[in-house]
Amino acid sequence: MTSKLAVALLAAFLLSAALCEAAVLSRMSTELRCQCIKTHSTPFHPKFIKELRVIESGPH
């Protein structure tokens, strides 16, 4: 593989990685809804809730 081809492939890879990161960051800044880490679809009694954390909005 020639050095020009290697540099071109590396540049294309870095550009695609930067664009993907920018897309994720822009999505995070516009979507202010809660995002659940885990969900549970069947009903359960409130006494089984072990921990509930409310994180105020703002820079984290």
C-alpha positions as CSV (number, residue, x, y, z in Angstrom):
1,M,0.0,0.0,0.0
2,T,1.4,3.4,-1.0
3,S,1.9,6.1,1.6
4,K,-0.6,8.4,-0.2
5,L,-3.3,5.7,-0.1
6,A,-2.6,5.1,3.6
7,V,-2.8,8.8,4.4
8,A,-6.1,9.1,2.4
9,L,-7.6,6.1,4.2
10,L,-6.5,7.5,7.6
11,A,-8.0,10.9,6.7
12,A,-11.3,9.3,5.6
13,F,-11.5,7.3,8.8
14,L,-10.8,10.4,11.0
15,L,-13.3,12.4,9.1
16,S,-16.0,9.8,9.5
17,A,-15.3,9.4,13.2
18,A,-15.5,13.2,13.7
19,L,-18.8,13.4,11.9
20,C,-20.3,10.6,13.9
21,E,-19.2,12.2,17.2
22,A,-20.6,15.5,16.1
23,A,-23.9,13.9,15.2
24,V,-24.2,12.2,18.6
25,L,-23.3,15.5,20.4
26,S,-25.9,17.5,18.4
27,R,-28.6,14.9,19.2
28,M,-27.8,15.0,22.9
29,S,-28.1,18.8,23.0
30,T,-31.5,18.9,21.3
31,E,-33.1,15.9,23.1
32,L,-33.9,16.9,26.6
33,R,-36.2,14.1,27.5
34,C,-35.3,11.5,30.1
35,Q,-33.5,8.4,28.9
36,C,-34.1,5.3,30.9
37,I,-31.1,3.0,31.5
38,K,-33.3,0.0,32.1
39,T,-37.0,-0.5,31.6
40,H,-39.4,-3.0,33.1
41,S,-42.7,-3.6,31.4
42,T,-44.6,-5.6,34.0
43,P,-46.3,-3.8,36.9
44,F,-44.6,-3.9,40.3
45,H,-45.3,-2.7,43.8
46,P,-43.7,0.7,44.8
47,K,-42.2,-0.9,47.9
48,F,-39.8,-2.8,45.6
49,I,-38.2,0.5,44.4
50,K,-34.8,0.4,45.9
51,E,-33.5,3.7,44.6
52,L,-34.9,6.7,42.7
53,R,-32.5,9.5,41.6
54,V,-33.7,12.7,40.2
55,I,-31.0,14.7,38.5
56,E,-31.8,18.4,37.9
57,S,-31.3,19.8,34.5
58,G,-28.1,21.7,33.7
59,P,-24.6,21.0,32.7
60,H,-23.3,17.6,33.9
